[in-house]
C-alpha cells in the first residue's frame, strides 16, 4: 500500500442471505482527500462504510484505515477514524459544551486536554456563542456541526461522513461544506456518502460510483462529467405551435425533446457552430425561439447514465436487513 493511502479496499466482498451486496470492491483514498462514494439505494454504500468502520466483517478481501487492517486489528482501526451518521447523535438535555466534555471523558482525554480541545472545537465550528445552551434549542445545522465536532475530539486522521447534510436547509448545508473543506485543508481524509450530487460536485476530489456492489466509474467530478461527451445546446420555443413545428423537424437521433418546457436539446462538441445551425433551421421554418442555452453535463447526468438511478430492490433489502 502506498504511504499516502489512508483508506484502501482490495477485492472486498459481502453477501447477506446469499445475496451479493459487494463484489470485488477496490477503492484507494489518499491522505487529505475528500472521496465521495455515490450510488443508488442498495448499491452497497452502507455496507462499505460499515466494513471500513469495523461494524461489519467482509466475506472476502481486505480493508485498511491509515495502514491498519480493519479485520485483524479493529480496535486500532477505530482509534484512527470517526463516523458521523445521517442523524445528529447529541444529547438534547445537555449544552453544547457539556456534550463535548462528556465525549472527551469517554475518549479518555485528560481534564486539561479535554478543556482545551472543547474550546478549540467550539471555535472551529462557530458554536462559542451557543456553548452554554441546551442542544435541544439548536437548529438542525448547529446540531450537525456539534455532532461533527464531537466526532473530531480525538483528532482522527480519517473521518466518515454518511449523508452529513440530510435534512439541512441550503444555508446550513453551505456551512457544513465550509467545515469539511477546513478539515481536509488540515490534512484530514474524508470519505463522504451523499444523495445530493451537487454536494459531491462541490466537495469531492475523487468520486466512485457504485452500482450493484461494484465500482462502475471513478475519477474527479470534472473527469466523470467530461466522459459524457460534451455539452448540449437547447432551444426553447416561444409558442406551442412553434414547438409542435420543431417536433416535425430532424434534429438528429440524439435530440431530446422537453414537452413541458417546449424545448429541444442536441449534443455538441462545437456549441457555437451548433447554435448557428439550430437557429438557421428554426428560422427557415419560421419557428420563433425564445431562449438559447448551453447545458453542461452534471453529476446527476453521470449518475443516471451509469446507474439508471434505480438500485436493486433485492440488494437494498439485504442491506437494510443487516443495518
Buried (B, 14 or more C-beta within 10 A) or exposed (E): EEEEBBBBBBBBBBBBEEBBBBBBBBBBBBBBBBBBBBBBBBBBBBBBBBBBBBBBEBEEBBBBBBEBBBBEBBEBBBBBBBBBBBEBBBBEEBBBBBBBBBBBEEBEBEEEBBBEBBBBBBEBBBBBEBBEBBBEEBEBBBBBBBBBBBBBBBEBBBBBBBBBBBEBEEEBBBBBBEBBEEBBEEEBBBBBBBBBBEBBBBBBBBBBBBBBBBBBBBBEBEEBBEEBEEBBBBBBBEEEEBBEBBEEBEBEEEBEEEEEEBBBBBBBEEBEEBBEBBBEBBEEEEBEBEEEBBBEBBBEBBBBBBBEEEBBEBBBBBBEEBE
